[in-house]
Amino acid sequence: WGDEGKGKLVDMLSQEYDVCARVAGGSNAGHTIVVDGKKYKFHLLPSGILNEKATCVIGNGVVIHLPSFLNELDGLTKSGIDASGRLLISDRAHIVFDFHQEVDGISEHKLGRNKIGTTKKGIGPAYASKISRNGLRIGDLKNLDFFEMRFRELAASHMRAFPGLEIDVEGQVAYYRSIADRVSGMTTDTIEYTNDAYDTGKRILIEGANATMLDIDFGTYPYVTSSNPSIGSVLTGLGVSPQKIHGIYGTTKAYCTRVGEGPFPTELEREVPGSIGEHLGVVGAEWGTTTGRSRRVGWLDIPQMKYSTLINGFTALNLTKLDVLTGLAEVKIGNAYKHRGRILNTMPSCLKTMSEIEVVYETMPGWTEDISKARSFEDLPINAQRYVLRVQELLGVPIRWIGCGANRLDMIDRGEGWDLSSKEGGSSME
C-alpha cells in the first residue's frame, strides 16, 4: 500500500544512472530521504534529483499540480541542490488544478463513513478530467490563448457539476500566464528524450509511486489510487516498449503499513500502550510524508507480496526497515489467507471476502541487537538473517537490499548475485 521506503533505494541507485523518471501518480506520493542527517521530502520530484549528474524526467503518466511542483523545486534550491537544466516535464502530462483538489475534498466528504481515505491532492479528479477528455496538459501552456480557452471551459463544467464550487477564473488564468515561461523551459517530448537516451547507451531508472495494492485495477478497489502504480505504468506513463525493461525491483517493509481506509488483513492495534502495534508505529515513525496521517501497522503479508510479485515480475527485492523489528521477542509473518476454512490461492477481488479472511501466521524468534551499523548480511543477528531468508523462500525472489536504519547509507547490498536480471553492459532501464 505504499510508504515502503522506495525513495531511499532510488536515491542510492540513481547515483549510477543517467536518467531518473516518474511515470504515474502525482503529489499524493511521498518519499523521504535522509542525507547526512538532513531530511529531503519529495512529492513530485524524482528522488534521483539528489544526484547532480542525473537528468530527471516527469513522464506523461504523471498528473502535476504546478504550484506544489514549483514550491518543491524552490525548496530544493534553497537547500543547496541545483536542479536547473536537469529536470524535464512531459508535454503530455496532465495538470492538476486547485479546483481538482477542492472537488477531491467535496467528493470525499460526501462519502461520509464510506470515505476512501484520499490524500485530497486532486489526483482522482485530474485523472477523471483526463479520461473525460477535457483535461489540460503541460504542453498547452506553450499556447496561452488556447490554454485560457480550455481552462475557462473546464472550470465552467466543474462549477456546473459541483454547485457551490467557486473558482477564481481570472486569478487562475493570471497565475498560469505568470509561470508559463518557467514551466515551458522544462517542458519537452519526454517520449523522444527517453528513447533517445536508451538508444545512446544511457542507464535509465524508473521510480515507482504509491504501490501495487493501491493500483486502480489490481488493488483493494475502491480503496485505491487513480492510476496504475505497477509495472505497466512504465510503458504507458513514459512511452517505452516492454523489451527495454531490464531489472524490476520491488520494495517492501519488513512489516506492513497502510494510510487511509480499506482492508488490512494483518493489521495490529496501534493505540494500545506497550503493544506491538505501538512499537511498529512509534519506532518506525509511521506518519505519512504527504498527509501527516498516522499509518496503520501490521505484520508482513505474504499473500499480498506474492500477488504483487506475480503482477510485476520482480527480479530482486528491497526489504526496508528491518531495524524496526529489533527488540520484539518474536515476529510473525502472515503466511496465507483462509476463507471459510479454505486456504485461498489468489487475492480476493471482493471486499466482503477480504473482510472475512483469517490470516494463517508463522512465528519466528526476534532479536535485540542493534543492526543499524550492519553492512553485510553476515553482520545481522542470526534471527534477523533467518527472518530475511524465510521471506525470500516464501516469495521465490532474492532479497538483494536490506534497510537497517534511517540514514542514506544504512543499507545492506548483497550484490548482483542476488538479482535475477543480467547486468551485462549496454543500455538498461530499471
Helices and strands as residue ranges (DSSP letters): H 6-14, E 19-22, E 31-35, E 38-42, G 47-50, E 55-58, E 63-64, H 66-78, E 87-90, E 94-95, H 98-111, G 112-114, H 123-131, G 138-142, H 144-161, H 169-184, E 187-188, H 190-199, E 203-207, G 212-214, H 232-236, G 242-244, E 249-253, E 256-258, E 267-268, H 276-283, E 296-298, E 300-301, H 302-312, E 316-320, G 322-325, E 330-339, E 342-343, H 351-355, E 358-365, G 377-379, H 382-395, E 399-403, E 411-413, G 416-418, E 428-429
